[in-house]
Amino acid sequence: MKLFVINGPNLNMLGIREPNVYGAATLAQLTSYVREICLRENIEVECFQSNHEGAIIDFIQSAYGVADGIVINPAAYTHTSIAILDALKAVNLPAVEVHLSDVSKREHFRQVSYAGLACEKSFIGLGFKGYEDAILYLKNRLSTAEAKSGK
């Protein structure tokens, strides 16, 4: 099983940017956390972060025929990018949305999630644990689908 874990704009500034909202941990620590979970669960993982919408779209598209599922924190693109939504729909892989903060309790413009429209589930406001929950959700979902198909 292989998952792509994608982080959007400004997540490279974790630990610096609004620690009262996002915490003091860094992107490197988040990536390590994700890799440790995947190692423990026997899941191959590719982690990616970009501040550029096109690079995120290219990475999503590269998942086609390669990855079994996607965990995505589109960050600010959550609320603006129909192109990321379209890329997720195009590759047609099980996808889960993650947000470190609880966007439902933040500014009104953060209440719409375009990327979430292509995701089966969302984990919001759980910090790093949201990534673990998303990975375990996809592992269970993909294992169940595989068992049903007899693979």
C-alpha positions as CSV (number, residue, x, y, z in Angstrom):
1,M,0.0,0.0,0.0
2,K,1.3,3.4,-0.9
3,L,0.0,6.8,0.2
4,F,0.9,10.3,-0.9
5,V,0.8,12.9,1.9
6,I,0.5,16.4,0.5
7,N,0.9,19.7,2.4
8,G,0.1,23.0,0.9
9,P,1.2,26.6,1.3
10,N,2.9,28.0,4.4
11,L,3.1,24.6,6.1
12,N,6.9,24.9,5.6
13,M,6.6,27.7,8.2
14,L,5.2,25.4,10.9
15,G,6.8,26.3,14.2
16,I,7.2,29.9,13.2
17,R,3.8,30.9,11.8
18,E,1.1,31.5,14.4
19,P,2.3,28.9,16.9
20,N,-0.9,29.7,19.0
21,V,-2.9,28.3,16.1
22,Y,-0.6,25.7,14.5
23,G,1.7,24.7,17.4
24,A,5.5,24.9,17.8
25,A,6.4,21.7,15.8
26,T,8.0,22.0,12.4
27,L,7.2,20.5,9.0
28,A,10.3,18.3,9.4
29,Q,8.8,17.0,12.7
30,L,5.4,16.4,11.0
31,T,7.1,14.6,8.1
32,S,9.0,12.4,10.6
33,Y,5.7,11.7,12.5
34,V,4.0,10.7,9.2
35,R,6.9,8.4,8.2
36,E,7.0,6.7,11.6
37,I,3.3,6.0,11.4
38,C,3.6,4.6,7.9
39,L,6.6,2.5,8.8
40,R,4.7,1.1,11.8
41,E,1.7,0.3,9.6
42,N,3.8,-1.1,6.8
43,I,2.7,1.6,4.3
44,E,4.9,3.2,1.7
45,V,4.7,6.9,1.8
46,E,5.7,9.9,-0.3
47,C,5.5,13.3,1.5
48,F,5.4,16.5,-0.4
49,Q,5.0,20.2,0.5
50,S,4.7,23.2,-1.8
51,N,3.6,26.8,-1.7
52,H,2.7,26.5,-5.4
53,E,-0.7,25.4,-6.6
54,G,0.6,24.0,-9.9
55,A,3.3,21.9,-8.1
56,I,0.6,20.4,-5.8
57,I,-1.6,19.6,-8.9
58,D,1.4,18.0,-10.6
59,F,2.1,15.9,-7.5
60,I,-1.6,14.8,-7.2
61,Q,-1.6,13.9,-10.9
62,S,1.6,11.9,-10.4
63,A,-0.3,9.7,-7.9
64,Y,-2.3,8.2,-10.8
65,G,-1.3,4.5,-11.2
66,V,1.3,4.9,-8.5
67,A,-0.4,5.6,-5.1
68,D,-3.4,3.9,-3.5
69,G,-4.6,7.0,-1.6
70,I,-3.9,10.6,-0.8
71,V,-3.8,12.5,2.5
72,I,-4.0,16.2,1.7
73,N,-3.7,19.4,3.8
74,P,-4.3,21.9,1.0
75,A,-3.9,24.7,3.6
76,A,-5.1,28.1,2.2
77,Y,-5.8,26.4,-1.2
78,T,-8.6,24.6,0.6
79,H,-10.8,27.6,0.3
80,T,-9.7,28.8,-3.2
81,S,-8.5,26.0,-5.5
82,I,-11.0,24.4,-7.8
83,A,-7.9,23.2,-9.7
84,I,-6.8,21.0,-6.8
85,L,-10.4,19.7,-6.5
86,D,-10.3,18.9,-10.2
87,A,-6.9,17.1,-9.8
88,L,-8.2,15.0,-6.9
89,K,-11.3,14.1,-8.9
90,A,-9.2,13.3,-12.0
91,V,-6.9,10.8,-10.3
92,N,-10.0,9.2,-8.6
93,L,-8.1,7.9,-5.6
94,P,-9.5,7.7,-2.1
95,A,-8.5,11.0,-0.5
96,V,-8.7,12.4,3.0
97,E,-8.5,16.0,4.0
98,V,-6.5,17.1,7.1
99,H,-6.2,20.5,8.8
100,L,-4.1,21.1,11.9
101,S,-6.4,23.8,13.2
102,D,-10.2,23.7,13.5
103,V,-11.1,25.7,10.4
104,S,-14.7,25.5,11.3
105,K,-14.0,27.9,14.2
106,R,-11.9,30.3,12.3
107,E,-12.6,33.2,9.8
108,H,-15.8,33.0,7.7
109,F,-13.8,32.6,4.5
110,R,-12.3,29.4,5.8
111,Q,-15.7,27.7,5.9
112,V,-15.7,26.4,2.4
113,S,-13.5,23.5,1.4
114,Y,-13.2,22.9,-2.3
115,A,-10.7,20.1,-1.9
116,G,-12.9,18.5,0.7
117,L,-15.5,17.9,-2.0
118,A,-13.3,15.2,-3.5
119,C,-12.3,13.7,-0.1
120,E,-14.1,10.8,1.6
121,K,-13.4,12.2,5.1
122,S,-11.9,15.2,6.9
123,F,-9.9,15.4,10.1
124,I,-9.8,18.9,11.4
125,G,-8.4,20.6,14.5
126,L,-6.5,17.5,15.7
127,G,-3.0,18.7,15.1
128,F,-0.6,16.0,14.0
129,K,-3.0,13.3,15.2
130,G,-5.3,14.2,12.3
131,Y,-2.6,12.8,9.9
132,E,-2.4,9.6,11.8
133,D,-6.2,9.3,11.8
134,A,-6.3,9.9,8.0
135,I,-3.5,7.3,7.4
136,L,-5.3,4.7,9.5
137,Y,-8.6,5.5,7.9
138,L,-7.1,5.0,4.4
139,K,-5.3,1.8,5.5
140,N,-8.5,0.3,6.8
141,R,-10.6,1.5,3.8
142,L,-8.0,0.2,1.3
143,S,-7.5,-3.1,3.1
144,T,-11.2,-3.7,3.3
145,A,-11.6,-2.9,-0.5
146,E,-8.7,-5.3,-1.3
147,A,-10.2,-8.1,0.8
148,K,-13.5,-7.7,-1.0
149,S,-11.9,-7.8,-4.4
150,G,-9.9,-10.9,-3.4
151,K,-6.5,-9.4,-4.0
